[in-house]
Amino acid sequence: MKDVKALKRKALVGDINAILDLAHMYNVGDCVEQNYLEAAKWYLCAGLHEPKFIDAWLITLKDADCTASKLFDYRQAIYQDLMKELAEILIDMNNEIKSEKS
């Protein structure tokens, strides 16, 4: 079983393989509940690294039945969600460092 939290940690610091793993996992429901919008979020992140992955993002949004009118709101939500996840990872890392010093 894949460690989703560890993958997210790697993905949020730019590991393209972790990003693609998360996108695929959410797209097909591998080790996580299938969620096309979550998959689309990670495909978008991959597309920021390598433009060829933008097509996967658009296909996943189509699978999620995301209309053009919802796209702007969804893009805003992606950025907020990524910032929240990054903050949670940083808090976890800080707590791990504190516990190692104890």
SULQUIMO-V810337 format. One record per residue. N is the residue number from 1. SS is DSSP state (a for helix, b for strand, c for the rest). Layout:
n:ss
N:SS
N:SS
//
This chain:
n:ss
1:c
2:c
3:c
4:a
5:a
6:a
7:a
8:a
9:a
10:a
11:a
12:a
13:c
14:c
15:c
16:a
17:a
18:a
19:a
20:a
21:a
22:a
23:a
24:a
25:a
26:a
27:a
28:a
29:c
30:c
31:c
32:c
33:c
34:c
35:c
36:a
37:a
38:a
39:a
40:a
41:a
42:a
43:a
44:a
45:a
46:a
47:a
48:a
49:a
50:c
51:a
52:a
53:a
54:a
55:a
56:a
57:a
58:a
59:a
60:a
61:a
62:a
63:a
64:c
65:c
66:c
67:c
68:a
69:a
70:a
71:a
72:a
73:a
74:a
75:a
76:a
77:a
78:a
79:a
80:a
81:a
82:a
83:a
84:a
85:a
86:a
87:a
88:a
89:a
90:a
91:a
92:a
93:a
94:a
95:a
96:a
97:a
98:a
99:a
100:a
101:a
102:c
//
